[in-house]
């Protein structure tokens, strides 16, 4: 875990990311970073990782949509029809 600082710039709060962290994630000054929230946590992702996550979620949804009837029948178990 890293302790990071915030600063105010033009009425907004800026988060200062340590260089070692930004280097690990390939983030440079001026890059877009996606911010989301989940269970009281803020999640920062590089734009590339966010796009990759959306692609995986879309592909997963397509699989579930395509096979939904099969999954419903499997969930019923062997004793039900």
C-alpha positions as CSV (number, residue, x, y, z in Angstrom):
1,X,0.0,0.0,0.0
2,X,1.2,3.5,-0.8
3,X,0.3,6.7,1.0
4,X,-0.4,9.3,-1.5
5,X,-1.0,13.0,-1.2
6,X,-3.6,15.2,-2.8
7,X,-3.4,18.8,-3.8
8,X,-5.9,21.4,-5.1
9,X,-5.6,22.6,-8.7
10,X,-8.2,25.0,-10.2
11,X,-10.8,24.0,-7.7
12,X,-10.3,20.2,-8.2
13,X,-8.4,17.7,-6.1
14,X,-5.4,16.1,-7.8
15,X,-4.0,12.8,-6.6
16,X,-0.2,12.6,-6.7
17,X,0.9,9.0,-7.7
18,X,4.4,7.9,-6.7
19,X,6.8,7.6,-9.6
20,X,7.4,3.9,-8.9
21,X,3.7,3.2,-9.1
22,X,3.2,5.2,-12.3
23,X,6.2,3.5,-13.9
24,X,4.8,0.0,-12.9
25,X,1.5,0.8,-14.7
26,X,2.9,2.8,-17.6
27,X,1.2,6.0,-16.6
28,X,2.7,9.3,-17.6
29,X,1.6,12.9,-16.9
30,X,-1.3,13.8,-19.2
31,X,-2.5,10.2,-19.6
32,X,-6.2,9.5,-19.0
33,X,-7.0,7.3,-16.0
34,X,-10.4,5.8,-15.3
35,X,-11.8,6.2,-11.8
36,X,-14.6,3.9,-10.5
37,X,-16.1,3.1,-7.2
38,X,-16.9,-0.3,-5.6
39,X,-17.8,-1.1,-2.0
40,X,-16.6,2.2,-0.7
41,X,-13.3,2.0,-2.5
42,X,-11.9,4.2,-5.3
43,X,-10.4,2.3,-8.1
44,X,-7.9,3.9,-10.5
45,X,-7.1,2.1,-13.8
46,X,-5.1,3.1,-16.8
47,X,-7.2,3.7,-19.8
48,X,-5.7,0.6,-21.5
49,X,-6.6,-1.6,-18.5
50,X,-10.1,-0.2,-18.3
51,X,-10.7,-0.9,-22.0
52,X,-9.4,-4.5,-21.5
53,X,-11.7,-5.0,-18.6
54,X,-14.7,-3.7,-20.6
55,X,-13.8,-6.1,-23.4
56,X,-13.7,-9.1,-21.0
57,X,-17.0,-8.0,-19.4
58,X,-18.7,-7.7,-22.8
59,X,-17.4,-11.1,-24.0
60,X,-18.6,-12.7,-20.7
61,X,-22.0,-11.2,-21.1
62,X,-22.3,-12.5,-24.7
63,X,-21.4,-16.0,-23.5
64,X,-24.0,-15.9,-20.7
65,X,-26.6,-14.5,-23.0
66,X,-26.0,-17.2,-25.6
67,X,-25.9,-20.1,-23.1
68,X,-28.5,-18.8,-20.6
69,X,-31.1,-21.6,-21.3
70,X,-28.4,-24.3,-20.9
71,X,-27.3,-22.7,-17.6
72,X,-30.9,-22.6,-16.3
73,X,-31.4,-26.3,-17.1
74,X,-28.1,-27.3,-15.5
75,X,-29.0,-25.3,-12.4
76,X,-32.2,-27.3,-12.0
77,X,-30.2,-30.5,-11.4
78,X,-30.7,-34.0,-12.6
79,X,-34.0,-34.6,-10.6
80,X,-36.0,-31.7,-12.2
81,X,-37.2,-31.2,-15.7
